[in-house]
Amino acid sequence: MVQLAVRETAPRTAFALEQSGLHPLLARLFAARGIKSADDLDDNLARLLPPSQLKGCDAAARLLADAVQQGLRLCVVADYDCDGATACAVALRGLAMLGARAEHLHYVVPDRAVHGYGLTPTIVDLAQAQCQPQVLITVDNGIASHAGVARAKALGMQVLVTDHHLPALVEGAVLLPDADVIVNPNQPDCGFESKALAGVGVMFYVLLATRAELRTRGAFDAAQSMPPAAWPT
């Protein structure tokens, strides 16, 4: 049975938030959720947690930077919900901004009734038939796709898993797929503070790290400027 609980609100905190310019109702709601000052509500990109805190992010950046510079064929395997669709769009647009050629960028969105959920062997075969990718990138899925990752590796693909779901448990132990790189705040030993980061956020962080990696390699010059300042360093 669903139960509703009333959150305790610290009156002084709510008053301080109200004095900072928040509507009184919002001030009470935020105070009840642990917000202590208006600074906690600052959504400026400069306040993002550093990508380096996300386990696997730097390795993913090197993998994608290599792929872009070597002109490898990339295929994004998305989920078909809102998170998966936006993560796919961010991945494709971001990689294009970072120098990947349009003819090397592909994507696949599974039909759950036909291909199952996530990176299944069936969806890997579909990607292989459509574009013969050299690098497969999952967004919003893949952390439990052991068979799909194995199939992709057997076909000679590099596999980058970006996800936010919990990994699979086998006899009480976490079992990760044998991907080249995994980026997921909920994988073991990841110290990233935001465990509720959505799949699109994970992909965005990977692109931030890739941008930084390409910059250190001198990829952006007068002929190819860096993506705009909306992308923090």
N, C-alpha and C positions, 0 to 999 in steps of 0.2 A: 504494500500500500504506500502511495506517495504521501510524504509528510512535508509540511511547510514549516520552516524554522525562521524565527525573527533574528536577524543579525544584530549584535550589539554595536552601537555607534558611540564613538568617543566625542562628546559634545565639543571639547576644545578643538579637536582636529577638524570637525565639521565647520566650526566657526572660523578657523583659520583659512580653510579652503574657500568659504564664502567670502571672506575678506579679500581673498586674492582675485575675486571676480567671478567665481562660479555661482550659478543659480543655487539657491538654498537647497532645493530638492537634490540636485546633482551633488552638492557638497555632502549631504547626508549619505547618499548612495555610495559615493567614492570612499568616504570615511569608513563605512561599514565593510568595505572590501579591502581595507588595509592601506589605502592611499593616505599619505601623511602630509604631502605638500604638493603645490601645483607643479613643481619640477618633475614629480613622478608621472605626470600626464603629458610631458613634452614628447611629441612624436617626431621631432626633427631627426633626419637620417643620421646626423652626427651622434645621436644617442644610441645607435644600434650597438649591440654587443659585437666585439671583434670577430671576424670570420675565423681567425686562427684558433679560437676557443672550441670550434666545432670539429670534433674528431674526424679526420679524413678529408677535411676541406682543402688543405694545402696539397695533399696528394691528388685530389680530384682536379685542382687547378693545374697542376703539372700535366696530368693526363690530357685534359681538354686543350691546354695551350699547345702541347705536342700535336694533337689531332688537327687543330686549326692551322698550325704552321706547316704541317705535312700534307694538308689537303685530304685528310681521311674522310670517308663517308660516315656521317653521324645519323643515328636514328633514335628519336625520343619515344619511349613507350609510356603512354600516359594512362591514368585512370580516367573514367568517363564522368566523374562527378565534378562539382565546381572547383574543388582544390586541384584535381588532376588536370582539368582543362586550362585553368589559369597557369599552373606550373608548366604545362606544355607550351603555352603561348610565351611565357617569360623565357623559357629555355631557348626556343627557336629565335625569338627576337633578340635576346641577349647574345647568343652565339653569332648571329648575323652581324650585330654591332661590333663584336670582337674580331671580326674578320673571316668567319666561316663563309664559304661561297654558297650561294643559294642552291646550286645543283648538288651540293654535298649535305644538305640539311633535309631530313625526312622525319616523319612521325607516324605512329600507329596508335589508334585508340581501340582497344579490344571491345568486342561485343560479348558481354558477360554470358549470354545464353549460348554462344558459339565457341568462344575461346576460353571461358572461365575468367577468374579474377587474377589480376596481376600479371607478372611475367611468366606465363605458362610456356611449355615447349611449343604449343600450338601457335601462340602469338609470336614466338621467336621465328618459327618457320614462315609465318606470314610476312614478317619484316624481311627475312632473307629473300623471299620470293619477290617482294616489292622493290627493294633497293640494295640488297646485298651489303648491309652496313658493316663497317670495320670497327665501329664503336657503338655500343648500345647503352643508352642512358635511360634509366627508369626515373619517373617522377611520381611521387605520391604512391609508390608501390615498390615491391621487390625485396623487402627485408626478410620475407619468409618464402621467397620464390627459389627454393633450392634446385628443383628440377629444371626450371626455366633458365637459370643462370648456367647450370651445367650444360644444357643444350646449346646455349649461345657460345660458351667456351669451346665446345666440341666443334662448332662451325668456324672457329678461329676468330671470334669477336672479342674485343676488350669490353668489359662490362663495368659500368659505373652505376651503382645503386644510390639514388637519393630518395629518402623516405622519412616518415616521421612515426610510423606505426611501431608497435612493440614487436620485437623479434620472436621467432618460434621457440617454444620450450620443448625439449625432448628429455623425458625422465627428470624433469626439474632443472635441467641445464639449458642455458641459452645456446642455440645453434644458428650460426650465421651462414648465409650462402657464400660460395667460393668466388665472389666477385673480385675484380682487380682493386676496386676501391668502394668503400661504403661510407656514405655520409648520412647520419641519422642521429639526432640528439638523444634518442632512446636506446642506442646500442650500448653495450657494456663499456665502461671506462671513458665515457664522453662527459667532460666537465662543463659542457655548455649549459648555462643557467636556465634557458627557456626551453623546458621539456615539452611545452605545448605548442611549439613552432609548427605551423602547417607545412605541408609538402611544398607549396609554392614558395614559402619562406626559405626552406632548405635550398631549393634550386637558386633562389636569388642570392643567397650567401655564397654558393659555389661560383656563381658568375662574378660576384665581387672579388673573390679570391683569384679567379682566372684573369680578370682584368689587371689585378696587381701583379700576377705572375708574368703576363705579357708585357707589362710596362717595364719590369726589371730586365726583360730580354731585349728591350729597345724596339718593340714591335710598333710603337706609335711614334710617327715622325711627321714631317710636314706633309707627306703624301697621305698619311692616314692618322688623323688626330684621334685622341682617346675618346671613348664614349663620354657624353656630357656629364657635367658636375652633379647631376641628379644621382649619379652612381658614386657613393662615397669611396674613399680609398681604403 
